[in-house]
Amino acid sequence: MFDNTILDSFAPISLDEMKSVRLMNRVDSKFVTTIPRLVELLELAKDEYFMQDIDGKRNSAYTTLYYDTPSLDMYIMHHNGCLGRQKVRVREYVDSGQMFLEVKNKNNHRRTRKKRISIDEFNIEGQEKHDFLAPLCWWDVESLRPALRNWFNRITLVNKAKTERVTIDTGLRFHNFVTGKDDSLDQAVVVELKRDGNQPSPLLSMLRELHIHPHGFSKYCIGTALSNPGVKQNRLKPKLHYVDRLISMDCND
């Protein structure tokens, strides 16, 4: 893991100030890199971005529980490259104590729409949750089962114009409810740019300078493929090999 002291070089932005940069209807771009490249990226970005600060904590713990059908329809749609797809999940922001039930849709224009409600328990049981999910979910709510849980740490940046949010996820760990297996990608880093439309992004030029290129990465799909060898994963194998190569190259430097 990198030295967290680099995080202190960023000007802070509070959780309340972050509310104006929620970007619930957004365009996402993902990048995969490694810890050494992340350190370089943070050095380049420290004068152009705020960093989310929650009571002095800047590298926050998250955990997410993904639901799917018994035949893993949501996973299969994503794997097969369907432009319209959906995820149902419960996400806990561990350090702030907030928890949300979320339905996340991506349409064929690469736009992501997310709807969510605040909840108190890490499940989708109960009438209020059913009433929220029923009109949004593409499948029968009663058919949904816990599929995968992940844990990770997240750094969140906001550009000075407040038109872009950047999340940086490290320390990825997974538990698969179908197989009972655990797996991890401790050395991988997932960077995601979340913009309202195609607003200018200072970080894009920094990523290009470091030769960090766009690369799709779904934590749900990658975690499922890693921890369930029997699931369909032909289209994900190049991504898994790509991550392995990145980590191997940095380990051998």
C-alpha positions in Angstrom: 0.0 0.0 0.0 1.1 3.6 -0.7 2.2 6.1 1.9 -1.0 7.9 3.0 0.9 11.1 3.7 0.5 12.1 0.1 -3.2 12.5 0.7 -2.6 15.4 3.1 -1.2 17.5 0.2 -4.8 17.9 -1.3 -7.2 20.7 -0.2 -10.2 19.1 1.5 -13.8 19.0 0.5 -16.4 18.0 3.1 -19.2 15.4 2.7 -21.8 18.2 2.7 -19.9 20.1 -0.1 -19.8 16.9 -2.1 -23.6 16.9 -2.4 -23.4 19.4 -5.2 -21.3 16.9 -7.2 -23.5 13.8 -6.9 -23.7 13.3 -10.7 -26.6 10.8 -10.5 -27.0 11.1 -14.3 -23.4 10.8 -15.6 -20.9 9.5 -18.0 -18.3 7.2 -16.5 -14.8 6.3 -17.7 -12.7 3.7 -15.9 -9.0 3.0 -15.8 -7.0 0.3 -14.2 -3.5 0.8 -12.8 -1.2 -0.1 -9.9 -0.1 1.4 -6.7 3.2 2.9 -8.0 1.4 4.6 -10.9 -1.3 5.8 -8.4 1.3 7.6 -6.4 2.5 9.4 -9.5 -1.0 10.3 -10.5 -1.8 11.8 -7.1 1.4 13.9 -7.3 0.2 15.4 -10.6 -3.3 16.0 -9.4 -2.8 17.6 -6.0 -3.1 21.2 -7.2 -6.0 20.6 -9.5 -8.4 18.6 -7.2 -10.0 18.7 -3.8 -10.0 15.5 -1.8 -13.0 14.3 0.2 -12.4 14.5 3.9 -14.7 12.9 6.5 -13.6 13.8 10.0 -10.0 13.8 9.0 -10.2 10.5 7.1 -9.4 10.6 3.4 -9.1 6.9 2.4 -12.5 5.5 3.4 -13.7 2.0 3.8 -16.6 0.7 1.6 -18.4 -2.6 1.3 -21.0 -3.6 -1.3 -23.4 -6.5 -1.5 -24.6 -7.3 -5.0 -27.8 -9.1 -5.7 -28.6 -11.2 -8.8 -31.0 -13.9 -10.0 -30.2 -17.6 -9.4 -29.0 -17.7 -13.0 -26.9 -14.5 -12.6 -28.8 -12.6 -15.3 -27.3 -9.2 -14.3 -23.8 -10.7 -14.5 -24.4 -12.4 -17.8 -25.9 -9.3 -19.5 -22.8 -7.3 -18.5 -20.5 -10.2 -19.6 -22.2 -10.4 -23.0 -21.7 -6.7 -23.7 -25.4 -5.7 -23.5 -25.4 -1.9 -23.7 -28.5 -1.7 -21.4 -27.8 -3.3 -18.1 -28.7 -3.1 -14.4 -27.2 -3.8 -11.0 -29.0 -4.0 -7.6 -26.8 -3.6 -4.6 -26.5 -2.5 -1.0 -23.6 -0.2 -0.4 -22.2 0.8 3.1 -20.0 3.8 3.6 -18.3 2.3 6.6 -16.7 5.5 8.0 -19.8 7.7 7.8 -22.2 5.0 8.8 -24.4 5.5 5.8 -26.0 2.6 3.9 -28.1 2.7 0.7 -30.1 0.3 -1.4 -29.3 1.2 -5.0 -30.5 0.4 -8.5 -27.9 1.3 -11.1 -28.8 1.4 -14.8 -26.5 2.0 -17.8 -28.1 2.8 -21.1 -26.9 2.4 -24.7 -25.5 6.0 -24.7 -23.0 5.1 -21.9 -25.0 7.2 -19.4 -25.4 5.9 -15.9 -28.5 6.6 -13.8 -28.7 5.6 -10.2 -31.6 5.7 -7.8 -31.2 4.9 -4.1 -32.8 5.0 -0.7 -31.2 5.2 2.7 -31.6 2.0 4.7 -30.6 0.7 8.2 -29.9 -3.0 7.5 -27.6 -4.8 5.1 -30.3 -6.6 3.1 -33.2 -6.0 0.7 -35.9 -7.5 3.0 -39.0 -5.5 4.1 -41.9 -3.7 2.5 -40.2 -0.3 2.0 -37.3 -1.9 0.1 -39.7 -4.0 -2.0 -41.8 -1.0 -2.8 -38.6 0.9 -3.9 -37.3 -2.0 -6.0 -40.4 -3.3 -7.6 -41.0 -0.5 -10.2 -37.2 -0.2 -11.0 -35.9 -3.8 -11.1 -36.0 -5.7 -14.4 -36.6 -9.0 -12.6 -39.0 -10.2 -9.9 -37.7 -8.8 -6.6 -38.5 -12.1 -4.9 -36.0 -13.9 -7.2 -33.0 -11.8 -6.1 -30.3 -13.4 -4.0 -27.0 -12.3 -2.5 -24.4 -12.9 -5.2 -21.1 -11.2 -4.3 -19.8 -8.9 -1.6 -16.7 -6.8 -1.9 -14.6 -4.6 0.3 -12.3 -1.8 -0.7 -10.8 1.6 0.3 -11.8 4.7 -1.7 -10.2 8.1 -2.3 -12.5 10.6 -3.8 -11.4 13.7 -5.7 -13.3 16.6 -7.1 -12.0 19.0 -9.7 -11.9 22.7 -8.8 -14.8 23.5 -11.1 -16.9 20.8 -9.3 -18.0 19.2 -12.6 -16.2 16.0 -12.1 -15.8 13.4 -9.4 -12.9 10.8 -9.4 -13.0 7.7 -7.3 -9.8 5.7 -6.7 -10.4 2.2 -5.3 -7.7 0.0 -3.7 -7.4 -3.1 -1.7 -10.2 -5.0 -3.5 -11.5 -8.2 -1.8 -14.4 -10.4 -2.7 -16.7 -13.1 -1.2 -18.9 -15.1 -3.6 -22.2 -16.4 -2.1 -22.6 -18.9 -4.9 -19.3 -20.7 -4.4 -18.4 -19.6 -0.9 -14.9 -18.6 -2.2 -12.9 -15.5 -1.5 -10.4 -13.7 -3.7 -8.7 -10.4 -4.0 -6.8 -7.9 -6.2 -4.7 -6.2 -3.5 -2.3 -4.6 -5.9 -4.8 -3.3 -8.5 -6.2 0.3 -8.5 -9.4 1.2 -10.2 -9.8 4.9 -11.2 -13.2 6.1 -12.3 -14.0 9.5 -13.8 -17.6 10.5 -13.3 -18.7 13.6 -15.3 -21.9 15.4 -16.1 -21.8 14.8 -19.8 -18.4 15.3 -21.5 -17.2 18.2 -19.3 -13.4 18.9 -19.5 -11.3 16.7 -17.2 -7.9 17.8 -15.9 -7.2 14.2 -14.9 -7.5 12.8 -18.4 -4.3 14.5 -19.6 -2.5 13.3 -16.4 -3.6 9.7 -17.1 -2.4 10.0 -20.7 1.0 11.3 -19.5 1.4 8.3 -17.3 0.2 5.9 -20.1 -2.8 4.8 -18.1 -5.5 4.0 -20.7 -9.3 3.6 -20.4 -10.2 0.0 -19.5 -13.6 -1.2 -18.5 -13.7 -2.8 -15.0 -16.8 -3.9 -13.2 -16.0 -4.8 -9.6 -19.1 -7.1 -9.6 -18.2 -8.9 -12.8 -14.4 -9.2 -12.1 -15.0 -10.3 -8.6 -17.6 -12.9 -9.8 -15.2 -14.2 -12.4 -12.3 -14.5 -10.0 -14.3 -16.3 -7.3 -16.5 -18.5 -9.5 -14.4 -20.4 -12.0 -17.5 -22.2 -13.4 -19.3 -19.0 -14.5 -19.3 -17.8 -18.1 -16.3 -15.5 -18.4 -14.7 -15.7 -21.9 -15.1 -12.0 -22.5 -13.6 -11.1 -19.1 -10.4 -13.2 -19.5 -8.6 -10.4 -21.4 -9.3 -8.0 -18.6 -8.1 -10.4 -16.0 -4.9 -11.1 -18.0 -4.4 -7.3 -18.5 -4.6 -6.7 -14.7 -2.1 -9.6 -14.0 0.3 -8.1 -16.5 0.1 -4.6 -15.0 0.8 -6.0 -11.5 3.6 -8.2 -12.8 5.3 -5.4 -14.6 5.3 -3.1 -11.6 6.5 -5.9 -9.3 9.5 -6.5 -11.6 10.5 -2.9 -12.0 
